Amino acid sequence: MDEYLLKVLLQNDKQPTELVTYASCIDEALDNSVQISSITYVFTITRSSDSKIWEIHEDVIPLRELRKLINEILDCDFRIKFPVKEV
C-alpha cells in the first residue's frame, strides 16, 4: 500500500487543498477521492514514494454519480478503474 497526495478542491472552497490517502495503485487512489463527498475536483495525485505525479483535472461529481448508479444496479461495492495521464 502506497501513500498518495491528492491536490483537490473541497466543497465551498476556492483554493486547492492537499489530502493524503493510502492505496495499492493510482486507480484506487482516484477512487478514494471519488468516495470522499467533500471533494468536488481533483487536480493531481502524487505517489509519495517516488514523487510520480498524475494530472487528473476532473470534476469528480459525475464520477461519483456514475459509481453510485453502478453500485445500485450491481448491488455491490464496485471499484471503478480510471484512466490517468502520467506526467
Beta strands, then each sheet from edge to edge (+ up, - down):
strand 1: 2-10
strand 2: 17-23
strand 3: 39-47
strand 4: 52-59
strand 5: 85-86
sheet 1: 2+ 1- 3+ 4- 5+
end
